[in-house]
Amino acid sequence: MIATVDNSILVADVGGTNLNLGLLALEGARYRLLHKERFNTQAESSLLEPIQRFLSSAPHLRPTRACFSGAGPVMEERIHLTNAPWDIDGPALARSLGIPVHLVNDFTALSCGVLQLDLSDPQQVTALPHGDGSLPAAQPHGLALVVGAGTGLGVGFVVPTPLGPRAFPSEGGHIGLPVFNEDSLALWRHLARGLPGPPGAEMAVSGQGLANIFRFLLDSRRIPWTAEATTILGLPTTEQPAAITARADADPACGRTMALFVELYARVCAELCAVFLPTGGLFLAGGVTAKNREHFLAENRFMARFEQNYRVHLDQLTRHTPVYLVHDYNLSLFGAAQAPDCTP
């Protein structure tokens, strides 16, 4: 198959920060990425305009169908984006583009994308060693759980069925924020102020959560207020998480923020594993995760907290769960292409 064919699929991954568009073609049982561009979600007023610019940059590629994933639930062929000022209207886009349009939740797409991963390829994934050094193998017919921190926190899962694997979204990113020590309890109380209910995990385990943790550590005087902290907090809210992660190795305040973030991430995953029993693997996806692998591996920080539970059988569950850090930034695009075939 060549890149001038007119049977490609147009895909989109619309997050709170980045809007990724791609054109893919099926080659055998796998998709090949023909063309890709990235846009700023917050700078756009709709999905149609960047799509039109994207398609005009590759006029030789003519998609015959489309699948768009977005950070929000799909309701009545529409996605209300949870971290962007506009929605995705499936029927309106189909009329404008003149091709069938399928909509899925962004973590449904990521979950479908997991099916395309080569777990032996270090360019795609890193298997996290457990506390005893073991690397459990993913069961090919087991449930796979995808947990990803980006702008927000997403959760999806894939289950085997007689018709093949099927991916499902969830609102698991909004489970309660875990508490496991004095710092996490104080953070819980800090974030709970003014809320009508208890704080959710996404308030700390996400890009926006990094900024929340950083501010909490400063306000509670757990870390000293420095000129560096003033510089970071002077940035737009959307830029603070990247600044914190970029300085985590050099600045103690940023380093402590990352350490607490990873521990909270681990506890969220442990609690989700108790629900889903993911013998097919736990996949840590999302932009924050992919860009900060060393912080998950350092001092065995993630696994140490992941494997620390209040009952022995839960310790055994987490110790036998295969855990993978996902590096492939195109995973959501490949998943969107696959989604029409692996969603109910």
C-alpha positions as a Python dict, from the first residue, in 0.01 Angstrom:
ca = {
    (1, 'M'): (0, 0, 0),
    (2, 'I'): (135, 343, -93),
    (3, 'A'): (75, 686, 56),
    (4, 'T'): (-128, 810, -241),
    (5, 'V'): (-421, 573, -185),
    (6, 'D'): (-765, 710, -120),
    (7, 'N'): (-870, 462, 149),
    (8, 'S'): (-696, 611, 453),
    (9, 'I'): (-865, 678, 784),
    (10, 'L'): (-856, 1023, 944),
    (11, 'V'): (-800, 1011, 1320),
    (12, 'A'): (-781, 1267, 1598),
    (13, 'D'): (-671, 1257, 1960),
    (14, 'V'): (-812, 1566, 2131),
    (15, 'G'): (-671, 1628, 2477),
    (16, 'G'): (-687, 1930, 2701),
    (17, 'T'): (-349, 2055, 2577),
    (18, 'N'): (-265, 1886, 2247),
    (19, 'L'): (-475, 1802, 1944),
    (20, 'N'): (-307, 1533, 1733),
    (21, 'L'): (-434, 1453, 1384),
    (22, 'G'): (-324, 1163, 1167),
    (23, 'L'): (-394, 976, 846),
    (24, 'L'): (-339, 602, 860),
    (25, 'A'): (-375, 316, 613),
    (26, 'L'): (-429, -52, 687),
    (27, 'E'): (-144, -277, 582),
    (28, 'G'): (-230, -637, 651),
    (29, 'A'): (-344, -656, 1012),
    (30, 'R'): (-175, -333, 1123),
    (31, 'Y'): (-208, 36, 1048),
    (32, 'R'): (70, 252, 906),
    (33, 'L'): (94, 622, 993),
    (34, 'L'): (108, 824, 671),
    (35, 'H'): (86, 1180, 797),
    (36, 'K'): (61, 1350, 1136),
    (37, 'E'): (42, 1702, 1277),
    (38, 'R'): (-2, 1850, 1625),
    (39, 'F'): (-212, 2153, 1718),
    (40, 'N'): (-282, 2345, 2040),
    (41, 'T'): (-628, 2249, 2166),
    (42, 'Q'): (-673, 2571, 2361),
    (43, 'A'): (-582, 2783, 2057),
    (44, 'E'): (-855, 2628, 1840),
    (45, 'S'): (-1225, 2715, 1843),
    (46, 'S'): (-1344, 2381, 1699),
    (47, 'L'): (-1215, 2054, 1560),
    (48, 'L'): (-1320, 2125, 1201),
    (49, 'E'): (-1078, 2414, 1137),
    (50, 'P'): (-753, 2229, 1224),
    (51, 'I'): (-881, 1924, 1032),
    (52, 'Q'): (-930, 2137, 721),
    (53, 'R'): (-579, 2280, 752),
    (54, 'F'): (-438, 1933, 814),
    (55, 'L'): (-608, 1779, 510),
    (56, 'S'): (-500, 2067, 287),
    (57, 'S'): (-137, 1992, 380),
    (58, 'A'): (-172, 1638, 238),
    (59, 'P'): (-406, 1672, -62),
    (60, 'H'): (-291, 1337, -209),
    (61, 'L'): (-442, 1152, 90),
    (62, 'R'): (-819, 1121, 76),
    (63, 'P'): (-975, 962, 387),
    (64, 'T'): (-1291, 757, 341),
    (65, 'R'): (-1381, 749, 711),
    (66, 'A'): (-1281, 906, 1041),
    (67, 'C'): (-1256, 824, 1409),
    (68, 'F'): (-1204, 1102, 1661),
    (69, 'S'): (-1120, 1051, 2028),
    (70, 'G'): (-1166, 1319, 2291),
    (71, 'A'): (-1114, 1372, 2663),
    (72, 'G'): (-1476, 1334, 2771),
    (73, 'P'): (-1771, 1094, 2758),
    (74, 'V'): (-1947, 1025, 2427),
    (75, 'M'): (-2314, 1116, 2459),
    (76, 'E'): (-2558, 1128, 2167),
    (77, 'E'): (-2274, 1130, 1911),
    (78, 'R'): (-2108, 1423, 2080),
    (79, 'I'): (-1809, 1462, 2313),
    (80, 'H'): (-1815, 1740, 2569),
    (81, 'L'): (-1444, 1800, 2628),
    (82, 'T'): (-1367, 1820, 2999),
    (83, 'N'): (-1055, 2037, 2964),
    (84, 'A'): (-1125, 2245, 2651),
    (85, 'P'): (-1370, 2526, 2564),
    (86, 'W'): (-1546, 2345, 2276),
    (87, 'D'): (-1719, 2015, 2193),
    (88, 'I'): (-1685, 1749, 1920),
    (89, 'D'): (-2009, 1711, 1722),
    (90, 'G'): (-1992, 1384, 1527),
    (91, 'P'): (-2288, 1433, 1285),
    (92, 'A'): (-2185, 1795, 1209),
    (93, 'L'): (-1829, 1687, 1129),
    (94, 'A'): (-1957, 1403, 911),
    (95, 'R'): (-2165, 1650, 709),
    (96, 'S'): (-1877, 1896, 674),
    (97, 'L'): (-1619, 1632, 580),
    (98, 'G'): (-1846, 1414, 369),
    (99, 'I'): (-1730, 1089, 534),
    (100, 'P'): (-1860, 868, 818),
    (101, 'V'): (-1736, 982, 1160),
    (102, 'H'): (-1701, 758, 1466),
    (103, 'L'): (-1644, 910, 1813),
    (104, 'V'): (-1479, 746, 2112),
    (105, 'N'): (-1351, 853, 2450),
    (106, 'D'): (-977, 924, 2447),
    (107, 'F'): (-901, 641, 2684),
    (108, 'T'): (-1107, 401, 2479),
    (109, 'A'): (-873, 488, 2191),
    (110, 'L'): (-564, 444, 2412),
    (111, 'S'): (-700, 111, 2530),
    (112, 'C'): (-748, -4, 2170),
    (113, 'G'): (-395, 116, 2097),
    (114, 'V'): (-254, -110, 2368),
    (115, 'L'): (-358, -404, 2149),
    (116, 'Q'): (-105, -286, 1890),
    (117, 'L'): (191, -267, 2131),
    (118, 'D'): (490, -497, 2107),
    (119, 'L'): (566, -556, 2475),
    (120, 'S'): (918, -671, 2390),
    (121, 'D'): (1005, -342, 2217),
    (122, 'P'): (1175, -95, 2457),
    (123, 'Q'): (1095, 186, 2215),
    (124, 'Q'): (726, 130, 2288),
    (125, 'V'): (717, 25, 2653),
    (126, 'T'): (928, -17, 2966),
    (127, 'A'): (834, -306, 3194),
    (128, 'L'): (862, -187, 3554),
    (129, 'P'): (1043, -438, 3778),
    (130, 'H'): (864, -532, 4099),
    (131, 'G'): (1023, -502, 4440),
    (132, 'D'): (1169, -851, 4414),
    (133, 'G'): (1306, -777, 4066),
    (134, 'S'): (1046, -990, 3888),
    (135, 'L'): (877, -898, 3559),
    (136, 'P'): (545, -1086, 3541),
    (137, 'A'): (426, -1166, 3189),
    (138, 'A'): (98, -1024, 3064),
    (139, 'Q'): (-165, -1292, 3004),
    (140, 'P'): (-280, -1267, 2640),
    (141, 'H'): (-644, -1331, 2733),
    (142, 'G'): (-648, -1123, 3050),
    (143, 'L'): (-805, -785, 3113),
    (144, 'A'): (-571, -494, 3034),
    (145, 'L'): (-601, -173, 3237),
    (146, 'V'): (-485, 165, 3101),
    (147, 'V'): (-425, 454, 3344),
    (148, 'G'): (-286, 775, 3206),
    (149, 'A'): (-197, 1113, 3349),
    (150, 'G'): (-199, 1395, 3097),
    (151, 'T'): (-385, 1721, 3136),
    (152, 'G'): (-636, 1512, 3334),
    (153, 'L'): (-640, 1150, 3453),
    (154, 'G'): (-795, 886, 3228),
    (155, 'V'): (-880, 522, 3284),
    (156, 'G'): (-983, 261, 3027),
    (157, 'F'): (-978, -116, 3000),
    (158, 'V'): (-981, -396, 2740),
    (159, 'V'): (-1155, -729, 2793),
    (160, 'P'): (-1147, -1045, 2580),
    (161, 'T'): (-1479, -1153, 2424),
    (162, 'P'): (-1579, -1430, 2178),
    (163, 'L'): (-1579, -1161, 1906),
    (164, 'G'): (-1232, -1038, 1993),
    (165, 'P'): (-1104, -780, 2244),
    (166, 'R'): (-1334, -492, 2331),
    (167, 'A'): (-1228, -161, 2487),
    (168, 'F'): (-1435, 39, 2732),
    (169, 'P'): (-1400, 384, 2892),
    (170, 'S'): (-1455, 465, 3257),
    (171, 'E'): (-1461, 761, 3490),
    (172, 'G'): (-1196, 595, 3707),
    (173, 'G'): (-982, 908, 3705),
    (174, 'H'): (-1235, 1058, 3946),
    (175, 'I'): (-1212, 797, 4220),
    (176, 'G'): (-1123, 940, 4559),
    (177, 'L'): (-775, 1078, 4613),
    (178, 'P'): (-579, 812, 4806),
    (179, 'V'): (-440, 884, 5153),
    (180, 'F'): (-141, 682, 5277),
    (181, 'N'): (76, 910, 5496),
    (182, 'E'): (79, 1251, 5665),
    (183, 'D'): (169, 1440, 5345),
    (184, 'S'): (-110, 1279, 5142),
    (185, 'L'): (-361, 1338, 5423),
    (186, 'A'): (-263, 1705, 5444),
    (187, 'L'): (-289, 1731, 5063),
    (188, 'W'): (-636, 1572, 5076),
    (189, 'R'): (-746, 1835, 5329),
    (190, 'H'): (-584, 2113, 5128),
    (191, 'L'): (-765, 2014, 4808),
    (192, 'A'): (-1097, 1949, 4985),
    (193, 'R'): (-1139, 2312, 5087),
    (194, 'G'): (-1443, 2462, 4920),
    (195, 'L'): (-1545, 2141, 4741),
    (196, 'P'): (-1898, 1997, 4778),
    (197, 'G'): (-1747, 1648, 4816),
    (198, 'P'): (-1414, 1471, 4868),
    (199, 'P'): (-1133, 1550, 4621),
    (200, 'G'): (-1084, 1312, 4330),
    (201, 'A'): (-761, 1147, 4217),
    (202, 'E'): (-735, 1367, 3907),
    (203, 'M'): (-680, 1671, 4130),
    (204, 'A'): (-331, 1539, 4211),
    (205, 'V'): (-251, 1268, 3955),
    (206, 'S'): (-245, 1473, 3634),
    (207, 'G'): (-67, 1769, 3481),
    (208, 'Q'): (-292, 2006, 3669),
    (209, 'G'): (-235, 1786, 3975),
    (210, 'L'): (140, 1850, 3963),
    (211, 'A'): (71, 2222, 3996),
    (212, 'N'): (-172, 2153, 4283),
    (213, 'I'): (86, 1941, 4470),
    (214, 'F'): (357, 2203, 4418),
    (215, 'R'): (138, 2480, 4557),
    (216, 'F'): (31, 2264, 4852),
    (217, 'L'): (392, 2187, 4947),
    (218, 'L'): (472, 2558, 4938),
    (219, 'D'): (160, 2675, 5123),
    (220, 'S'): (206, 2412, 5395),
    (221, 'R'): (575, 2510, 5431),
    (222, 'R'): (686, 2155, 5361),
    (223, 'I'): (926, 2307, 5109),
    (224, 'P'): (1083, 2656, 5128),
    (225, 'W'): (954, 2930, 4905),
    (226, 'T'): (1233, 3021, 4663),
    (227, 'A'): (1286, 3246, 4363),
    (228, 'E'): (1245, 2935, 4150),
    (229, 'A'): (902, 2870, 4301),
    (230, 'T'): (797, 3229, 4232),
    (231, 'T'): (905, 3190, 3869),
    (232, 'I'): (707, 2868, 3825),
    (233, 'L'): (392, 3005, 3987),
    (234, 'G'): (420, 3314, 3769),
    (235, 'L'): (372, 3100, 3458),
    (236, 'P'): (29, 3034, 3306),
    (237, 'T'): (-138, 2740, 3480),
    (238, 'T'): (-107, 2522, 3170),
    (239, 'E'): (273, 2572, 3162),
    (240, 'Q'): (345, 2502, 3529),
    (241, 'P'): (345, 2118, 3511),
    (242, 'A'): (613, 2111, 3237),
    (243, 'A'): (825, 2359, 3433),
    (244, 'I'): (801, 2145, 3749),
    (245, 'T'): (898, 1823, 3571),
    (246, 'A'): (1181, 1996, 3382),
    (247, 'R'): (1336, 2115, 3710),
    (248, 'A'): (1269, 1804, 3917),
    (249, 'D'): (1631, 1681, 3911),
    (250, 'A'): (1782, 2019, 4000),
    (251, 'D'): (1528, 2186, 4229),
    (252, 'P'): (1438, 2013, 4561),
    (253, 'A'): (1085, 2156, 4564),
    (254, 'C'): (1012, 2024, 4215),
    (255, 'G'): (1177, 1693, 4302),
    (256, 'R'): (957, 1647, 4607),
    (257, 'T'): (651, 1734, 4398),
    (258, 'M'): (739, 1460, 4148),
    (259, 'A'): (803, 1208, 4426),
    (260, 'L'): (460, 1265, 4584),
    (261, 'F'): (297, 1262, 4239),
    (262, 'V'): (446, 919, 4158),
    (263, 'E'): (343, 775, 4495),
    (264, 'L'): (-14, 900, 4452),
    (265, 'Y'): (-18, 760, 4098),
    (266, 'A'): (91, 423, 4236),
    (267, 'R'): (-184, 416, 4498),
    (268, 'V'): (-450, 510, 4241),
    (269, 'C'): (-330, 221, 4025),
    (270, 'A'): (-324, -23, 4316),
    (271, 'E'): (-684, 61, 4405),
    (272, 'L'): (-795, 28, 4043),
    (273, 'C'): (-617, -308, 4019),
    (274, 'A'): (-825, -433, 4312),
    (275, 'V'): (-1134, -361, 4100),
    (276, 'F'): (-1021, -471, 3753),
    (277, 'L'): (-772, -756, 3828),
    (278, 'P'): (-563, -674, 3517),
    (279, 'T'): (-380, -998, 3443),
    (280, 'G'): (-337, -866, 3087),
    (281, 'G'): (-123, -582, 3224),
    (282, 'L'): (-141, -237, 3378),
    (283, 'F'): (-35, 23, 3120),
    (284, 'L'): (75, 367, 3240),
    (285, 'A'): (5, 603, 2952),
    (286, 'G'): (-41, 977, 2903),
    (287, 'G'): (202, 1260, 2841),
    (288, 'V'): (317, 1317, 3199),
    (289, 'T'): (401, 948, 3240),
    (290, 'A'): (581, 906, 2908),
    (291, 'K'): (808, 1206, 2966),
    (292, 'N'): (912, 1117, 3321),
    (293, 'R'): (1012, 750, 3316),
    (294, 'E'): (1312, 803, 3543),
    (295, 'H'): (1093, 928, 3828),
    (296, 'F'): (885, 609, 3823),
    (297, 'L'): (1199, 395, 3831),
    (298, 'A'): (1401, 601, 4081),
    (299, 'E'): (1440, 428, 4420),
    (300, 'N'): (1171, 182, 4303),
    (301, 'R'): (933, 461, 4406),
    (302, 'F'): (627, 357, 4206),
    (303, 'M'): (647, -13, 4286),
    (304, 'A'): (722, 37, 4654),
    (305, 'R'): (397, 229, 4702),
    (306, 'F'): (202, 16, 4450),
    (307, 'E'): (280, -304, 4641),
    (308, 'Q'): (206, -166, 4988),
    (309, 'N'): (-152, -263, 5076),
    (310, 'Y'): (-347, -328, 5389),
    (311, 'R'): (-407, -699, 5323),
    (312, 'V'): (-170, -973, 5213),
    (313, 'H'): (-385, -1094, 4924),
    (314, 'L'): (-381, -740, 4778),
    (315, 'D'): (-3, -736, 4809),
    (316, 'Q'): (2, -1060, 4610),
    (317, 'L'): (-231, -912, 4349),
    (318, 'T'): (-15, -607, 4285),
    (319, 'R'): (310, -809, 4296),
    (320, 'H'): (182, -1034, 4018),
    (321, 'T'): (43, -755, 3799),
    (322, 'P'): (257, -678, 3491),
    (323, 'V'): (319, -301, 3478),
    (324, 'Y'): (431, -114, 3166),
    (325, 'L'): (525, 247, 3102),
    (326, 'V'): (405, 340, 2753),
    (327, 'H'): (636, 557, 2541),
    (328, 'D'): (468, 551, 2200),
    (329, 'Y'): (323, 900, 2146),
    (330, 'N'): (124, 775, 1846),
    (331, 'L'): (-57, 510, 2049),
    (332, 'S'): (-381, 709, 2066),
    (333, 'L'): (-382, 762, 1689),
    (334, 'F'): (-333, 392, 1617),
    (335, 'G'): (-598, 318, 1879),
    (336, 'A'): (-846, 556, 1717),
    (337, 'A'): (-795, 378, 1385),
    (338, 'Q'): (-858, 46, 1557),
    (339, 'A'): (-1147, 169, 1772),
    (340, 'P'): (-1439, 111, 1533),
    (341, 'D'): (-1344, -259, 1535),
    (342, 'C'): (-1283, -303, 1909),
    (343, 'T'): (-1562, -96, 2066),
    (344, 'P'): (-1916, -222, 2137),
}
